[in-house]
Amino acid sequence: MMNNHTEQRHFTRVPFDARIRIIQTGDSQSWAGTLLDISLNGALVIRPDDWTVTIGEPVQLELQLGEDMQTCLHMDTTVAHIEDTRVGLHCKQMDLDTATHLHRLMELNLGDPELMKRELSELIGQH
């Protein structure tokens, strides 16, 4: 059975196990964490033990890619939902490098170029 978050979802999420850092906007608070999945429009992460941010608050998501950890994706997000063990983040903005790397990551994992084109069109239409 689908929950409200699944029913509202317009973008395909790709399971992706990676280390992340979440930074509370305008504050020095940050958390190391684990990414569960990612889409062009957000991410789902494991909720840190000492999580203090509430729904609607802005946070920055940093995701290190590659074994050399040289590539870092940066997303300006807001907290979309909080569960016992997970936090959903809604992407508000990302730089061109992040968008390019995320597009490639999604393309490789989806395996469906037409689905990727539709999702990009929808994302562009929202902004």
Buried (B, 14 or more C-beta within 10 A) or exposed (E): EEEEEEEEBEBBBBEBEBEBBBBBEEEEBBBEBEBBBBBBBBBBBBBBEEBEBEEEBBBBBBBBBEEEEEEBBBBBBBBBBBEEEBBBBBBEEBEEEBBEBBBEBBBEBBEEEEBBEBBBEEBEEEE
